């Protein structure tokens, strides 16, 4: 029997480490440090995506589809192999950045993710094969595989063109886009539809299909929002704008699908879980709005010239949309116990740090006043996030009741 609570705690531990690395990065602007900033950034971003989010999502997927199946040994082998690659990246990236050993471990992780996708495709129980939730999950996993083109391309670009090439950044943006907007978002939508299906919701096939077509098209086309900073031909602006508009259509369609099932959802989900999902939806609306802005060349150049806007956006999606959704689903499946005070500490840290990050970008852009102790204040506020995560982890390890 796979201990999924233990796996969830491992994911939370990675999240705590990510928070500590984030604080360490903030300290670079407060006091001189001997570490390499870029190397720590690599560790921070890799463990955030591949430690916390990937492990949490894969745990949810196993919980939903494979708990009753006798596939624990195969899954456990993949899980252990994945941990070896993550620990390897956590150790090597801060020391050497993108170099031999970190590249080896990150490459091995890609194979681990391929093994996991293959495990799901091959072993999915027959009763789920025709469900809409599994259709979404299957596409989400394919987006995960497609996103790996980015890391493969980075290795080639570094050897041939160097890290200063625009293709280096485009490879990173390709990877991030299909991770965040493809794999993560579709997997979370899949989990939502799994809950609707198991609750007995009746949804017309045409509505499912329209939502799926809009969402997948928007993911593919909205990637071009990430290339507008190189001032490409007009066709790329048109495709990017179409992707942003289709994304609005997709999630509006999702709202129309969910609205008639409101009473069923309220009877299925705990009020706390439902509130968390609604909050994640608010962050999702913010994400869509920010992407819509970057259709315009002025805001493209603004985000390119002021890195705080990009950092703020990525944290908004990762800490807001994705992580809050994960908290909600993990809580629903009883893989974590999420006390309200702990989450409110997390949310306070998230909202205040986002406000400071975006304000810095706006202040530099518009020449507004800038607090002398800004970076120290940001460190103190950002500390609320790892404090909340370690509190959550300790409560789950010690079995404290909510």
Secondary structure, DSSP 8 states (H G I E B T S, - for coil): ---HHHHHHHHHHHHHHHHHHHHHHHHTTTS--SS-HHHHHHHHHHHIIIIIIHHHHHHHHHHHHTTTSS-HHHHHHHHHHHHHHHHHHHHHHHHHSSSHHHHHHHHHHHHHHHHHHHHHHHH--GGGTTSHHHHHHHHHHHHHHHHHHHHHHHHHHHHHT-TTSHHHHHHHHHHHHIIIIIIIHHHHHHHHHHHHHHTT----HHHHHHHHHHHHHHHHHHGGGGTGGG---HHHHHHHHHHHHHHHHHHHHHHHHHHTTHHHHHHHS-HHHHHHHHHHHHHHHHHHHHHHHTTSHHHHHHHHH-HHHHHHHHHIIIIIIIHHHHHHHHHHTTS----HHHHHHHHHHHHHHHHHHHHHHHHHHHT----TTHHHHHHHHHHHHHHHHHHHHHHHHHT---
